[in-house]
Amino acid sequence: MKKTLATTAALLAFLGTAYAATVQGTIQAVDPTTKSITLDDGKIYQLSPEATVGKLKVGAKVAVTVDDKTGMVTSIKKAS
Protein backbone atom coordinates (compact mmCIF):
# COMPACT_ATOMS: atom_id res chain seq x y z
CA MET A 1 0.00 0.00 0.00
CA LYS A 2 2.74 2.44 0.98
CA LYS A 3 4.68 1.62 -2.19
CA THR A 4 1.61 2.28 -4.33
CA LEU A 5 0.99 5.63 -2.65
CA ALA A 6 4.62 6.66 -3.04
CA THR A 7 4.61 5.69 -6.71
CA THR A 8 1.36 7.54 -7.35
CA ALA A 9 2.64 10.67 -5.58
CA ALA A 10 5.86 10.62 -7.60
CA LEU A 11 3.94 10.17 -10.85
CA LEU A 12 1.60 13.07 -10.06
CA ALA A 13 4.53 15.32 -9.18
CA PHE A 14 6.18 14.43 -12.48
CA LEU A 15 3.02 15.11 -14.48
CA GLY A 16 2.57 18.49 -12.83
CA THR A 17 6.02 19.64 -13.84
CA ALA A 18 6.01 22.18 -16.64
CA TYR A 19 8.22 21.35 -19.58
CA ALA A 20 10.30 24.18 -20.95
CA ALA A 21 12.81 24.66 -23.72
CA THR A 22 15.50 27.32 -23.85
CA VAL A 23 16.50 28.85 -27.17
CA GLN A 24 19.37 31.27 -27.71
CA GLY A 25 19.44 33.80 -30.48
CA THR A 26 19.54 37.41 -31.56
CA ILE A 27 16.39 39.53 -31.53
CA GLN A 28 15.46 40.49 -35.09
CA ALA A 29 12.12 42.21 -34.32
CA VAL A 30 10.06 43.34 -31.34
CA ASP A 31 6.30 43.83 -31.74
CA PRO A 32 4.80 45.68 -28.76
CA THR A 33 1.27 45.38 -30.20
CA THR A 34 1.24 41.57 -30.27
CA LYS A 35 3.76 41.26 -27.41
CA SER A 36 6.06 39.05 -29.45
CA ILE A 37 9.67 38.87 -30.55
CA THR A 38 11.29 37.31 -33.60
CA LEU A 39 14.70 35.70 -33.25
CA ASP A 40 17.29 35.10 -35.93
CA ASP A 41 15.97 31.54 -36.35
CA GLY A 42 12.88 33.15 -37.93
CA LYS A 43 10.52 31.95 -35.21
CA ILE A 44 8.13 34.29 -33.44
CA TYR A 45 7.95 33.90 -29.68
CA GLN A 46 4.83 35.06 -27.82
CA LEU A 47 5.30 36.94 -24.55
CA SER A 48 2.78 36.96 -21.74
CA PRO A 49 0.17 39.74 -21.78
CA GLU A 50 1.80 41.25 -18.66
CA ALA A 51 5.26 41.41 -20.26
CA THR A 52 6.95 44.72 -20.89
CA VAL A 53 8.77 44.87 -24.22
CA GLY A 54 10.36 48.28 -23.68
CA LYS A 55 13.76 46.90 -22.66
CA LEU A 56 13.96 44.40 -25.52
CA LYS A 57 16.14 45.69 -28.34
CA VAL A 58 16.78 44.46 -31.87
CA GLY A 59 20.28 42.99 -32.05
CA ALA A 60 20.36 41.83 -28.43
CA LYS A 61 21.59 38.28 -27.83
CA VAL A 62 19.11 36.51 -25.55
CA ALA A 63 18.22 33.15 -24.04
CA VAL A 64 14.45 32.62 -24.26
CA THR A 65 12.70 29.99 -22.15
CA VAL A 66 9.41 28.76 -23.61
CA ASP A 67 6.71 26.69 -21.90
CA ASP A 68 6.17 23.65 -24.14
CA LYS A 69 2.49 23.36 -23.25
CA THR A 70 1.41 26.95 -23.84
CA GLY A 71 4.12 28.13 -26.22
CA MET A 72 4.49 31.30 -24.12
CA VAL A 73 7.83 32.79 -23.18
CA THR A 74 8.43 32.35 -19.46
CA SER A 75 11.71 34.23 -19.28
CA ILE A 76 14.18 36.20 -21.37
CA LYS A 77 17.77 36.65 -20.21
CA LYS A 78 20.80 38.26 -21.77
CA ALA A 79 22.91 35.57 -23.44
CA SER A 80 26.66 35.56 -23.28
Contacts in CASP RR format, 6 or more apart in sequence:
PFRMAT RR
TARGET T0000
AUTHOR 0000-0000-0000
METHOD contacts of the structure
MODEL  1
MKKTLATTAALLAFLGTAYAATVQGTIQAVDPTTKSITLDDGKIYQLSPE
ATVGKLKVGAKVAVTVDDKTGMVTSIKKAS
18 67 0 8 1.000
18 68 0 8 1.000
18 69 0 8 1.000
19 67 0 8 1.000
19 68 0 8 1.000
19 69 0 8 1.000
20 65 0 8 1.000
20 66 0 8 1.000
20 67 0 8 1.000
20 68 0 8 1.000
20 74 0 8 1.000
21 65 0 8 1.000
21 66 0 8 1.000
21 68 0 8 1.000
22 63 0 8 1.000
22 64 0 8 1.000
22 65 0 8 1.000
22 66 0 8 1.000
23 39 0 8 1.000
23 41 0 8 1.000
23 43 0 8 1.000
23 45 0 8 1.000
23 63 0 8 1.000
23 64 0 8 1.000
23 66 0 8 1.000
24 61 0 8 1.000
24 62 0 8 1.000
24 63 0 8 1.000
24 64 0 8 1.000
24 79 0 8 1.000
25 39 0 8 1.000
25 40 0 8 1.000
25 41 0 8 1.000
25 61 0 8 1.000
25 62 0 8 1.000
25 63 0 8 1.000
25 64 0 8 1.000
25 79 0 8 1.000
26 39 0 8 1.000
26 40 0 8 1.000
26 59 0 8 1.000
26 60 0 8 1.000
26 61 0 8 1.000
26 62 0 8 1.000
27 37 0 8 1.000
27 38 0 8 1.000
27 39 0 8 1.000
27 40 0 8 1.000
27 56 0 8 1.000
27 57 0 8 1.000
27 58 0 8 1.000
27 59 0 8 1.000
27 60 0 8 1.000
27 62 0 8 1.000
28 38 0 8 1.000
28 39 0 8 1.000
28 40 0 8 1.000
28 42 0 8 1.000
28 58 0 8 1.000
28 59 0 8 1.000
29 37 0 8 1.000
29 38 0 8 1.000
29 58 0 8 1.000
30 36 0 8 1.000
30 37 0 8 1.000
30 38 0 8 1.000
30 53 0 8 1.000
30 54 0 8 1.000
30 56 0 8 1.000
30 57 0 8 1.000
30 58 0 8 1.000
31 37 0 8 1.000
31 38 0 8 1.000
31 53 0 8 1.000
32 53 0 8 1.000
32 54 0 8 1.000
34 46 0 8 1.000
35 46 0 8 1.000
35 47 0 8 1.000
35 48 0 8 1.000
35 49 0 8 1.000
35 51 0 8 1.000
35 53 0 8 1.000
36 44 0 8 1.000
36 45 0 8 1.000
36 46 0 8 1.000
36 47 0 8 1.000
37 44 0 8 1.000
37 45 0 8 1.000
37 47 0 8 1.000
37 53 0 8 1.000
37 56 0 8 1.000
37 64 0 8 1.000
37 73 0 8 1.000
37 76 0 8 1.000
38 44 0 8 1.000
38 45 0 8 1.000
39 45 0 8 1.000
39 62 0 8 1.000
39 64 0 8 1.000
45 64 0 8 1.000
45 66 0 8 1.000
45 73 0 8 1.000
46 71 0 8 1.000
46 72 0 8 1.000
46 73 0 8 1.000
47 53 0 8 1.000
47 72 0 8 1.000
47 73 0 8 1.000
47 76 0 8 1.000
48 72 0 8 1.000
48 73 0 8 1.000
48 74 0 8 1.000
51 73 0 8 1.000
56 62 0 8 1.000
56 76 0 8 1.000
60 78 0 8 1.000
61 78 0 8 1.000
61 79 0 8 1.000
61 80 0 8 1.000
62 76 0 8 1.000
62 77 0 8 1.000
62 78 0 8 1.000
62 79 0 8 1.000
63 76 0 8 1.000
63 77 0 8 1.000
63 78 0 8 1.000
63 79 0 8 1.000
64 73 0 8 1.000
64 75 0 8 1.000
64 76 0 8 1.000
65 73 0 8 1.000
65 74 0 8 1.000
65 75 0 8 1.000
65 76 0 8 1.000
65 77 0 8 1.000
66 72 0 8 1.000
66 73 0 8 1.000
66 74 0 8 1.000
67 73 0 8 1.000
67 74 0 8 1.000
END
